[in-house]
Amino acid sequence: MEEWHDLRDQPRYGSQVGGNIGSGSSGSKRSRESDACGSNTVESSARPIGREAAKKKGKKKSKEYASEVVDKEWAEYKEFKTKELEQLDNIALMQQQANNIALEKTKTKKMKMYLKLTSEEHLDDRKNQLLKKLEAELFDN
């Protein structure tokens, strides 16, 4: 019994002796918790965490860590995709510019050919048809 007197003041066994209130009364647990003054709210938190609560706390931390990792990877993925879309837009713009340059180049060649044909005085049937076709392509638009 003497060992019990040595251990009863430790927080682990405080709830069995009457909490950490120090009242020494032998009243029920309910009557002690319903005190109007609320003097036991701060002191009762000294009790160590239980096994199940520790497991839940550990699982919660691991889930939070996993969700943080997933959120970070998702943000990196979204950033990568936006950069990729910007690059694809730039490539499409450059291709469009290259197509426009090629169209201007062919139009310039057709104009040179048209000027050459108009400067000639005597045209055969084939050159005459080509001249009419060039006129339609260059000036009807």
DRENBA-495396 format. One line per 8 residues: number of its first residue (from 1); their letters; for each residue x, y, z of N, C-alpha, C. Coordinates in steps of 0.2 Angstrom, whole numbers, always signed. Example, Ala and Ser with C-alpha at 12.3 -4.5 7.8 and 13.67 -1.06 7.14 Angstrom:
2
1> AS> +66/-28/+39/+62/-22/+39/+66/-16/+39  +64/-11/+35/+68/-5/+36/+64/+0/+39
***
This chain:
141
1> MEEWHDLR> +4/-6/+0/+0/+0/+0/+4/+6/+0  +10/+6/+3/+15/+11/+3/+17/+13/-4  +18/+9/-9/+19/+10/-16/+14/+14/-19  +8/+13/-17/+2/+17/-20/+3/+24/-18  +4/+25/-12/+5/+32/-10/+10/+36/-13  +15/+32/-15/+21/+35/-19/+19/+37/-26  +15/+33/-29/+13/+33/-36/+6/+38/-37  +2/+39/-32/-4/+42/-33/-4/+49/-35
9> DQPRYGSQ> +2/+52/-34/+3/+59/-36/+5/+60/-43  +7/+55/-47/+9/+55/-54/+3/+56/-58  +3/+60/-64/-2/+61/-68/-6/+55/-71  -2/+50/-72/-5/+44/-75/-11/+41/-70  -10/+41/-64/-15/+38/-59/-19/+44/-56  -19/+50/-58/-22/+55/-55/-30/+54/-56  -32/+51/-61/-39/+51/-62/-42/+45/-57  -38/+41/-55/-41/+35/-51/-41/+38/-43
17> VGGNIGSG> -37/+43/-42/-37/+45/-35/-42/+51/-34  -44/+54/-39/-48/+60/-39/-46/+65/-43  -43/+64/-48/-40/+69/-53/-35/+73/-50  -33/+78/-53/-28/+83/-51/-31/+89/-47  -37/+88/-44/-40/+93/-41/-37/+95/-34  -36/+89/-31/-33/+90/-24/-38/+91/-19  -44/+90/-20/-50/+91/-15/-50/+85/-10  -48/+79/-12/-48/+74/-7/-54/+71/-6
25> SSGSKRSR> -60/+73/-9/-66/+71/-7/-67/+64/-11  -72/+60/-8/-73/+54/-11/-79/+54/-16  -81/+59/-18/-87/+60/-22/-86/+56/-29  -92/+56/-33/-91/+52/-39/-88/+57/-44  -86/+54/-50/-82/+57/-55/-87/+63/-58  -93/+61/-59/-98/+66/-62/-99/+72/-57  -99/+71/-51/-100/+77/-47/-94/+81/-47  -88/+79/-48/-82/+83/-48/-82/+86/-55
33> ESDACGSN> -84/+83/-60/-84/+87/-67/-89/+92/-68  -94/+92/-64/-99/+97/-64/-98/+103/-60  -92/+104/-58/-91/+110/-53/-93/+116/-57  -96/+121/-54/-97/+127/-58/-91/+132/-59  -86/+131/-55/-80/+135/-56/-76/+133/-61  -76/+127/-63/-72/+124/-69/-65/+124/-67  -63/+123/-61/-56/+123/-59/-52/+117/-61  -55/+112/-63/-51/+106/-66/-50/+106/-73
41> TVESSARP> -52/+111/-77/-51/+111/-84/-44/+111/-86  -40/+115/-83/-33/+116/-85/-29/+110/-82  -30/+108/-76/-26/+103/-73/-27/+96/-76  -33/+95/-78/-34/+88/-80/-31/+86/-87  -28/+91/-90/-25/+89/-97/-18/+86/-96  -16/+85/-90/-9/+82/-89/-9/+75/-90  -15/+72/-91/-15/+65/-92/-12/+63/-98  -8/+58/-99/-5/+56/-105/-10/+53/-110
49> IGREAAKK> -8/+54/-116/-12/+52/-122/-12/+44/-122  -18/+42/-124/-19/+34/-124/-16/+31/-130  -16/+25/-131/-14/+21/-136/-18/+22/-143  -24/+22/-142/-29/+23/-148/-28/+30/-151  -28/+35/-146/-28/+42/-148/-21/+43/-151  -16/+40/-149/-9/+41/-152/-9/+38/-159  -12/+32/-160/-13/+29/-167/-17/+34/-171  -22/+37/-169/-26/+41/-173/-22/+48/-175
57> KGKKKSKE> -19/+50/-170/-14/+56/-171/-9/+55/-177  -6/+49/-176/-1/+47/-181/-3/+46/-188  -9/+43/-188/-12/+42/-195/-14/+49/-198  -17/+53/-194/-19/+60/-196/-13/+64/-199  -7/+63/-195/-1/+67/-198/+1/+64/-204  +1/+57/-205/+3/+54/-211/-1/+56/-217  -8/+56/-216/-13/+58/-221/-12/+65/-223  -10/+70/-218/-9/+77/-219/-3/+77/-224
65> YASEVVDK> +3/+74/-222/+9/+74/-226/+8/+71/-233  +4/+66/-234/+2/+63/-240/-1/+68/-244  -6/+72/-241/-10/+76/-245/-6/+82/-247  -1/+84/-243/+3/+90/-244/+8/+88/-250  +10/+82/-250/+14/+79/-256/+10/+79/-262  +4/+77/-262/+0/+77/-268/-2/+84/-271  -3/+88/-266/-4/+95/-268/+2/+98/-271  +7/+97/-269/+14/+100/-271/+15/+97/-278
73> EWAEYKEF> +14/+90/-279/+15/+87/-286/+10/+90/-291  +4/+91/-288/-2/+93/-293/+0/+100/-295  +3/+105/-291/+4/+111/-293/+10/+111/-298  +15/+107/-297/+21/+106/-301/+18/+104/-308  +13/+99/-308/+11/+97/-314/+7/+102/-318  +3/+106/-315/-1/+111/-318/+4/+117/-321  +9/+118/-317/+14/+123/-320/+17/+120/-326  +19/+114/-326/+22/+111/-332/+18/+111/-338
81> KTKELEQL> +11/+110/-337/+6/+110/-342/+5/+117/-345  +5/+122/-341/+4/+129/-343/+10/+131/-347  +16/+129/-345/+22/+130/-349/+22/+127/-356  +20/+120/-356/+19/+116/-362/+14/+120/-367  +9/+122/-364/+4/+125/-368/+7/+132/-371  +10/+135/-367/+13/+142/-370/+18/+140/-375  +22/+135/-375/+27/+133/-380/+23/+131/-386  +18/+127/-385/+14/+125/-391/+11/+131/-395
89> DNIALMQQ> +9/+136/-391/+6/+142/-394/+11/+145/-398  +17/+146/-395/+23/+149/-399/+25/+145/-405  +25/+139/-405/+26/+135/-411/+21/+136/-416  +14/+136/-414/+9/+137/-419/+10/+144/-422  +11/+149/-418/+12/+156/-420/+18/+156/-425  +23/+153/-424/+29/+153/-429/+27/+149/-435  +24/+144/-435/+22/+140/-441/+17/+144/-445  +13/+148/-442/+8/+153/-445/+12/+158/-449
97> QANNIALE> +17/+161/-445/+21/+166/-448/+25/+163/-454  +28/+157/-454/+31/+154/-459/+27/+152/-465  +20/+150/-464/+16/+150/-469/+14/+156/-473  +13/+162/-469/+12/+168/-472/+18/+170/-476  +24/+169/-474/+30/+171/-478/+30/+167/-484  +29/+160/-484/+29/+156/-490/+23/+159/-495  +17/+161/-492/+12/+163/-497/+14/+170/-500  +18/+174/-496/+20/+180/-499/+26/+179/-505
105> KTKTKKMK> +30/+174/-503/+35/+172/-508/+32/+170/-515  +27/+166/-514/+24/+163/-520/+20/+169/-524  +17/+173/-520/+14/+179/-523/+19/+183/-527  +24/+184/-524/+30/+188/-527/+32/+185/-534  +33/+178/-534/+35/+175/-540/+30/+176/-545  +23/+175/-543/+18/+176/-548/+18/+183/-551  +19/+188/-547/+19/+195/-549/+25/+196/-554  +31/+193/-552/+36/+194/-557/+35/+190/-564
113> MYLKLTSE> +32/+184/-563/+30/+181/-570/+25/+185/-574  +20/+188/-570/+15/+192/-573/+18/+198/-577  +23/+201/-573/+26/+207/-576/+30/+205/-582  +33/+200/-582/+37/+197/-588/+33/+196/-594  +27/+193/-592/+22/+191/-598/+19/+197/-601  +18/+202/-597/+15/+208/-599/+20/+213/-603  +26/+212/-602/+31/+216/-605/+32/+213/-612  +31/+207/-614/+31/+204/-620/+26/+206/-625
121> EHLDDRKN> +27/+207/-631/+23/+209/-636/+19/+204/-639  +22/+199/-641/+19/+193/-645/+18/+187/-641  +12/+185/-638/+11/+179/-634/+8/+174/-638  +10/+168/-637/+7/+162/-640/+1/+160/-635  -3/+155/-637/-9/+153/-634/-8/+151/-626  -2/+147/-626/-1/+145/-619/+1/+151/-614  +5/+155/-616/+7/+161/-612/+1/+166/-611  -3/+166/-616/-9/+170/-615/-14/+167/-610
129> QLLKKLEA> -15/+161/-610/-19/+158/-605/-15/+158/-598  -9/+158/-597/-5/+159/-591/-6/+166/-588  -6/+171/-593/-7/+178/-591/-14/+179/-588  -19/+176/-591/-26/+177/-589/-27/+173/-582  -24/+168/-581/-24/+164/-575/-21/+168/-569  -15/+171/-571/-11/+175/-566/-15/+181/-564  -18/+184/-569/-22/+190/-568/-28/+188/-563  -31/+183/-564/-37/+181/-560/-34/+179/-553
137> ELFDN> -29/+176/-552/-26/+174/-545/-24/+180/-541  -20/+185/-545/-17/+191/-542/-22/+196/-540  -27/+198/-545/-31/+204/-544/-38/+203/-543  -41/+197/-543/-48/+196/-542/-49/+195/-534  -44/+194/-530/-45/+193/-523/-47/+200/-520
***
